[in-house]
Amino acid sequence: MEPWIKILRPLNLFQAVLAVLLATYILEEIHQTQILLFLLLSVVTINGAGNVINDIYDLEIDRINRPDRPLPGSDISVPTAWIYTTILFVIGILASALINWQTFIITTFIATPLLVGYSRWFKRMPLVGNVVVAVMLGLTFVYVGAAFGNFPLMLPLAGLAFGFTIIREIIKDLEDEAGDVSAGAHTLPIMWGQRAVLRFVTLLIVIFLIADLSPYWLGIYNRWYLIFVIVGVNLPLLSALIFLWVRPEKSTFRRVQLFLKYDIFIGLLAILLGT
């Protein structure tokens, strides 16, 4: 894969694209092609810029945890990466300005500062960095709602995305503990210890398993949502939790967090079928 594409983390961007398309479909605005194109362009470029700047600040950590990435592998230089991320941010902000003033404000004064702050400061703070990443995925749905003038309908989707993502991010911190220690980061595993973090993850998963069923009980989504969430999200999430406790080691943390990265697509499918 070309380093210019790889550094953007295409799977993460694909997830964001699916979220935009799903939210647009639920709002019954899929025919608004011009707004949709600007939404996709701004979401891809802003998130891509965030991924690049994250790799810049994580260069020393990635030499240990992710040596195959473009910056640790010297496929792209740091000065070039700074130019790349600046161009992406500018394109994303301009695209958001062509939608409406609400999307411009979200992109310019919320999303961009959060992404830069995450890479520069928040990622190394216990729990704060995890919350920022989860907020960014949830913000995607709020952003689409703002583009089409229907913010409230997106709140359940934003909430589910937030909950699922924060669980995955904390497990990812367990995987990255060695590199984070060398960089002087203060993530939850470093501050609390592995077993305490696993207990916290267990609590979050229990809360999420209850919360993700609530849209069905509240009549927001139909029976198909309930079926797909139980079979495709909740049961796998419980299995992953058991696996974490039985084999609490780096290889397990990596498998589980990668699994959760893909499993969120099942959650998106459940929402699509449930509307």
C-alpha positions as CSV (number, residue, x, y, z in Angstrom):
1,M,0.0,0.0,0.0
2,E,1.3,3.5,-0.8
3,P,2.6,5.2,2.3
4,W,0.5,8.4,1.5
5,I,-2.6,6.2,1.8
6,K,-1.4,3.9,4.6
7,I,-0.6,6.8,6.9
8,L,-4.3,8.0,6.7
9,R,-5.4,4.6,8.1
10,P,-7.9,3.6,5.3
11,L,-9.9,1.2,7.5
12,N,-10.6,4.0,10.0
13,L,-11.6,6.3,7.2
14,F,-13.8,3.7,5.7
15,Q,-15.6,3.4,9.0
16,A,-16.1,7.1,9.1
17,V,-17.5,7.0,5.5
18,L,-19.9,4.3,6.4
19,A,-21.1,6.3,9.4
20,V,-21.8,9.3,7.2
21,L,-23.6,7.2,4.6
22,L,-25.6,5.4,7.3
23,A,-26.6,8.7,9.1
24,T,-27.6,10.3,5.8
25,Y,-29.7,7.3,4.8
26,I,-31.5,7.3,8.2
27,L,-32.2,11.0,7.8
28,E,-33.6,10.2,4.4
29,E,-31.3,12.8,2.8
30,I,-29.3,10.4,0.6
31,H,-30.6,12.3,-2.5
32,Q,-28.8,15.5,-1.4
33,T,-25.7,14.5,-3.3
34,Q,-23.9,17.8,-3.1
35,I,-24.1,18.1,0.7
36,L,-23.2,14.4,1.0
37,L,-20.1,14.8,-1.2
38,F,-18.9,17.8,0.9
39,L,-19.7,15.7,4.1
40,L,-17.6,12.8,2.9
41,L,-14.7,15.0,1.7
42,S,-14.6,16.9,5.0
43,V,-14.9,13.8,7.2
44,V,-12.2,11.9,5.3
45,T,-9.7,14.8,5.1
46,I,-10.2,16.0,8.7
47,N,-9.9,12.4,10.1
48,G,-7.0,11.7,7.8
49,A,-5.2,14.8,9.0
50,G,-5.8,13.7,12.6
51,N,-4.3,10.3,11.8
52,V,-1.2,11.9,10.3
53,I,-0.6,14.3,13.1
54,N,-1.1,11.5,15.6
55,D,1.7,9.5,13.8
56,I,4.0,12.6,14.0
57,Y,3.7,12.9,17.7
58,D,3.8,9.1,18.3
59,L,6.9,8.6,16.2
60,E,9.0,7.3,19.1
61,I,6.2,5.2,20.5
62,D,5.5,3.7,17.0
63,R,9.2,2.7,16.7
64,I,8.3,0.1,19.4
65,N,4.6,-0.6,18.9
66,R,4.1,0.1,15.1
67,P,7.5,0.0,13.3
68,D,5.7,-0.9,10.0
69,R,4.0,2.5,9.8
70,P,5.2,5.1,7.2
71,L,7.0,7.5,9.6
72,P,8.9,4.9,11.7
73,G,9.7,3.1,8.5
74,S,11.1,6.4,6.9
75,D,8.7,6.1,4.0
76,I,7.6,9.7,4.7
77,S,9.7,12.4,6.5
78,V,8.3,14.3,9.5
79,P,8.5,17.7,7.7
80,T,6.6,16.3,4.7
81,A,4.0,14.8,7.1
82,W,3.4,18.2,8.6
83,I,2.7,19.7,5.2
84,Y,0.4,16.8,4.3
85,T,-1.6,17.2,7.5
86,T,-1.9,21.0,7.0
87,I,-3.3,20.5,3.5
88,L,-5.8,17.9,4.7
89,F,-7.0,20.1,7.5
90,V,-7.5,23.1,5.1
91,I,-9.4,21.0,2.6
92,G,-11.7,19.6,5.3
93,I,-12.4,23.0,6.8
94,L,-13.2,24.5,3.4
95,A,-15.5,21.6,2.5
96,S,-17.4,22.0,5.8
97,A,-17.8,25.8,5.1
98,L,-19.6,24.9,1.9
99,I,-22.3,23.0,3.8
100,N,-23.5,25.5,6.4
101,W,-22.2,27.5,9.3
102,Q,-22.9,24.8,11.9
103,T,-20.7,22.2,10.1
104,F,-18.0,24.9,9.7
105,I,-18.0,25.6,13.5
106,I,-18.0,21.8,14.4
107,T,-15.0,21.2,12.0
108,T,-13.0,24.3,12.8
109,F,-13.6,24.8,16.5
110,I,-14.3,21.3,17.8
111,A,-13.0,18.5,15.6
112,T,-9.7,20.1,14.5
113,P,-8.7,21.3,18.0
114,L,-9.6,18.0,19.5
115,L,-7.6,16.0,17.0
116,V,-4.5,18.2,17.5
117,G,-4.9,18.3,21.2
118,Y,-5.3,14.5,21.3
119,S,-2.0,13.9,19.6
120,R,-0.2,16.7,21.5
121,W,-1.5,16.3,25.0
122,F,-4.7,14.3,25.6
123,K,-3.5,10.9,24.4
124,R,-1.0,10.7,27.3
125,M,-3.5,11.5,30.0
126,P,-5.4,8.7,31.7
127,L,-8.8,8.2,30.2
128,V,-8.9,11.7,28.6
129,G,-7.4,10.5,25.4
130,N,-9.8,7.6,25.2
131,V,-12.8,9.9,25.7
132,V,-11.5,12.2,22.9
133,V,-11.3,9.4,20.4
134,A,-14.8,8.2,21.3
135,V,-16.2,11.7,21.1
136,M,-14.7,12.1,17.6
137,L,-16.6,9.0,16.3
138,G,-19.8,10.0,18.0
139,L,-19.3,13.6,16.6
140,T,-19.5,12.2,13.1
141,F,-23.2,11.5,13.5
142,V,-23.8,14.8,15.1
143,Y,-21.9,16.5,12.2
144,V,-24.2,14.8,9.7
145,G,-27.3,15.8,11.7
146,A,-26.1,19.4,11.7
147,A,-25.5,19.3,7.9
148,F,-29.2,18.3,7.3
149,G,-30.7,20.2,10.2
150,N,-31.8,17.2,12.2
151,F,-29.4,17.0,15.2
152,P,-31.6,15.1,17.7
153,L,-32.2,12.0,15.6
154,M,-28.5,11.4,15.6
155,L,-28.0,11.3,19.3
156,P,-28.7,7.6,19.8
157,L,-26.2,6.7,17.1
158,A,-23.6,9.1,18.6
159,G,-24.1,7.5,22.0
160,L,-23.6,4.0,20.8
161,A,-20.6,4.9,18.8
162,F,-19.1,6.7,21.8
163,G,-19.6,3.7,24.1
164,F,-18.2,1.1,21.7
165,T,-15.2,3.2,20.8
166,I,-14.1,4.0,24.4
167,I,-14.1,0.3,25.2
168,R,-11.8,-0.5,22.2
169,E,-9.5,2.4,23.0
170,I,-8.9,1.3,26.6
171,I,-8.1,-2.2,25.4
172,K,-5.7,-0.7,22.8
173,D,-3.9,1.1,25.6
174,L,-3.4,-2.3,27.2
175,E,-1.8,-3.5,24.0
176,D,0.4,-0.4,23.7
177,E,1.6,-0.2,27.3
178,A,5.2,-1.0,26.6
179,G,5.6,1.8,24.0
180,D,3.6,4.2,26.2
181,V,5.9,3.6,29.2
182,S,9.0,4.4,27.1
183,A,7.4,7.7,25.9
184,G,6.4,8.7,29.4
185,A,2.7,8.5,28.8
186,H,0.2,8.3,31.6
187,T,-2.5,5.9,30.2
188,L,-4.9,3.9,32.4
189,P,-2.8,0.7,32.3
190,I,0.3,2.6,33.4
191,M,-1.5,4.5,36.2
192,W,-3.9,1.8,37.4
193,G,-2.3,-1.5,36.5
194,Q,-3.6,-4.2,34.2
195,R,-6.2,-5.9,36.5
196,A,-7.8,-2.7,37.5
197,V,-8.1,-1.7,33.9
198,L,-9.7,-5.0,33.1
199,R,-12.2,-4.5,35.8
200,F,-13.0,-1.1,34.5
201,V,-13.4,-2.5,30.9
202,T,-15.8,-5.1,32.4
203,L,-17.9,-2.4,33.9
204,L,-18.0,-0.4,30.7
205,I,-19.0,-3.5,28.7
206,V,-21.8,-4.3,31.1
207,I,-23.1,-0.7,30.8
208,F,-22.8,-0.9,27.1
209,L,-24.7,-4.2,26.8
210,I,-27.6,-2.6,28.6
211,A,-27.4,0.7,26.8
212,D,-27.3,-0.7,23.3
213,L,-30.6,-2.6,23.8
214,S,-32.4,0.6,25.0
215,P,-33.2,1.9,21.5
216,Y,-35.2,-1.2,20.9
217,W,-37.1,-1.0,24.2
218,L,-37.7,2.7,23.6
219,G,-39.2,1.9,20.2
220,I,-36.5,3.8,18.3
221,Y,-35.4,0.7,16.3
222,N,-37.2,-2.5,15.3
223,R,-36.8,-6.2,16.0
224,W,-34.0,-6.6,13.4
225,Y,-31.9,-4.2,15.4
226,L,-32.4,-6.3,18.5
227,I,-31.5,-9.5,16.7
228,F,-28.3,-8.2,15.1
229,V,-27.2,-6.4,18.2
230,I,-27.5,-9.4,20.4
231,V,-26.0,-11.9,17.9
232,G,-23.5,-9.6,16.2
233,V,-22.4,-7.3,19.0
234,N,-23.3,-8.3,22.5
235,L,-22.4,-12.0,22.3
236,P,-19.1,-11.4,20.6
237,L,-18.4,-8.6,23.1
238,L,-19.0,-11.0,26.0
239,S,-16.8,-13.6,24.4
240,A,-14.0,-11.0,24.0
241,L,-14.3,-10.0,27.7
242,I,-13.9,-13.7,28.7
243,F,-10.9,-14.0,26.4
244,L,-9.3,-10.9,28.0
245,W,-9.6,-12.4,31.5
246,V,-8.4,-15.9,30.6
247,R,-5.4,-14.7,28.6
248,P,-4.4,-11.1,29.7
249,E,-1.4,-10.6,27.4
250,K,-0.4,-8.3,24.6
251,S,-1.3,-10.7,21.8
252,T,-4.8,-11.0,23.3
253,F,-5.3,-7.3,23.6
254,R,-4.3,-6.8,20.0
255,R,-6.7,-9.5,18.7
256,V,-9.6,-8.1,20.8
257,Q,-9.1,-4.5,19.8
258,L,-8.8,-5.4,16.1
259,F,-11.9,-7.5,16.4
260,L,-13.8,-4.6,17.9
261,K,-12.6,-2.4,15.1
262,Y,-14.4,-4.7,12.7
263,D,-17.3,-5.6,14.9
264,I,-18.5,-2.0,15.0
265,F,-19.6,-2.5,11.3
266,I,-22.1,-5.1,12.6
267,G,-23.4,-2.5,14.9
268,L,-23.8,0.0,12.1
269,L,-25.6,-2.7,10.1
270,A,-27.9,-3.4,13.0
271,I,-28.9,0.3,13.0
272,L,-29.4,0.3,9.3
273,L,-31.7,-2.7,9.4
274,G,-33.4,-1.4,12.5
275,T,-34.7,1.9,11.1
